Amino acid sequence: MKSYSVVKLLSVILFFYSNTSLANQNTGSLKITAVENWAGSDALFVWTDEATKTNPANCSYSGSYLTSSNIKDVFRTLLLSANLADKKAQLTIYGGGCGNNRPVIVAIKVLK
């Protein structure tokens, strides 16, 4: 009976641990310091002023972020506007995987 309880407890712990590692995470308030695009790619590389990047998927390279290649024009507009206007922003980083070994931005909020 005790071994069943231990197995059940471990199953619950592993279930919650695995789900939290896949959860998206928000950055704090940050400034976008650079945006880069490579020919042939729809994705953007994004650099910020954060000392430590938000990296919920534990990507191997965390010096910059990457946008998904299927982002919409409004997403690009918000990202570039925040950069050019020197406004603070908050990013939501995808917890379920990496893009080109980098954390992937799935949402942006431009702050005052």
N, C-alpha and C positions, 0 to 999 in steps of 0.2 A: 504494500500500500504506500509506503514512504517513497519508494523509487518512482512510482507513478506520479506523485506530487512533485518530485524534483524534476522529472522530465516535463511535466506540464508547465512548471515555473520557468524552466529554461526555454521552452518553446515560446512562451509569452514574451520573455525578455528578447529573444532573437527576432521575433516578429516586430516588436516596436523598434529595436535597433536598426533593422534593415529598412523599415519605412522612414525613419528619421534621416537616414543617410541619403535617401532619394528625394527628400523634400527640397523645394526651391528655397533660397535664402535671399533676404534683402540686404543690400549694403547699407552702411550709414550714409550720411550726407557727404558727398564727394564732388570734386571737380574733374571734368574730363579734360585731360591735358593734350591728347592727340588722338586723331582718328586716321586710319590708313586703309587703303583698298589696293588689292593686287589685281592686275589685268586678268580678266577671265573669271573673276570671282564676284559673287553677289554679297559675300560676307564682308564685314568691316572688322578690323583689329582696333581695339579701343584701349587707351592708356588712361589711368586716373592718378590722382594724388594720394591714394591710400598707401599707407606704409605696408599693410598686409592685405592682399586681395581676398575677397570672399570666394571660397572654393569648396562648395558642398559636395561636389562629385570627386574631390581629390585628384584633379587633373595634374599631369606631370609638369606642366609649365604654367606658372601662375603669375608671370610678370605682366600680362595683359589679358584682356577679355576678347572674346570673339562674338559677333552677332551670328544668329542663324542665317543660312543662305536664303531662307524664304521669308525674310522680313518685308514689311510693307513700306511704302514711301513715307507714310506718316511717322514710322519708327525712325527712319533715317533722318527725317526733318527734325524731330525732337532731339535726337542725339547730336546732330550738327549744330542746332540752335543753342543748346546748352554749352557746347564747346566754344562757339564763336562769341556768344554773349557773356562768357565767363560766369555762367550761372551754376549754382550747386544742383546736383541731381541725386537721385536714388535709383539704383539698378536692382532688378530681380535676377538672380543667377540660377540657372537650371541645375537641379540636383541629380538628374538622372543620366548624366553623361557629359562628355567633353566634345569640343570641336577643334580639330587640329591640335589636340593635347592641351587646350585652354578652356577655362570656364566660359560658359555660353550665357550671354545676356538674353533674357526672354521678355523683359519689360523695362521701361524707363519712365521715371517721373521727374519732371523738371521742377525744382524748388525755387522759391524766391530768394 
